[in-house]
Amino acid sequence: MPEMLALQDLSVNYGPVAALKGIDLSLQEGEAVALLGANGAGKSTTLRTVSGIVRPRQGSVRYRGKDIGRLDPGVIVGLGVAHCPEGRRVFAGMTVLENLKLGASRRGDEAGVRQDIGRMEELFPVLGERRQQRAGTLSGGEQQMLAIARALMSSPRLLLLDEPSLGLAPLLVETIFETLAELKRAGVTLLLVEQNARVALELVDRALVLRTGNVVASGSSAELKRDPQVVEAYLGGGR
């Protein structure tokens, strides 16, 4: 498979604090990879660096062979990278439909945008039912669905997802991850940050475990499920 994303010797600082310390990561087209670890491990920083929100201090971010490490976020979106951030961050005063259209704001194919709105409403039927409802009045699970759908409206090749299950009831977590599995089957490449390691490892092909900005373990989902340290730290309680 062609390489979709390659991070090499990537280091990121927030002022004097080192958030990432020379990590390497590669992601093949059509693959799903999870970043696991405790809060503050550098997982969200990795996604923010890929999407251009944070600039690397050292190292490179290559997307489909192109160095994007210092491009503006809008340019990176235009190349096919969509970032669904932690905390949903929908535009509360806008309708569901307006949020979806905003996700496609850099596209010029009106017919394709209309078609993709229909596809999002098929993927998340509740969004079709609530298309004229203000996003701020949706439930937490519905807002998460909208955030993912809005990211998908940019027609990404690579989807970055930061804590999609955060704060959701178990039944809604199951629904969200069933949808992500459907996207994976459709060929969307996924880089996922998720505290719920158990459900993440059911979805992804591989995972990396980060601790204080370093990769401390990596392997296939099956390998990490059998790793005693991973089991004790992340799978023992299911959360």
Buried (B, 14 or more C-beta within 10 A) or exposed (E): EEBBBBBBEBBBBEEEEBBBBBBEBBBBBBBBBBBBBEEBBBBBBBBBBBBBBBEBBBBBBBBBEEEBBEBEBEEBBEBBBBBBBBEBEBBEEBBBBBBBBBBBEEBEEEEEBEEBBEEBBEBBEBBBEBBEBBBEEBEEBBBBBBBBBBBBBBBBBBBBBBBBBBBBEEEBBEBBBEBBBEBBEEEBBBBBBBBBBBBBBEBBBBBBBBBBBBBBBBBEBEBBBEBEEBBEBBBEEEE
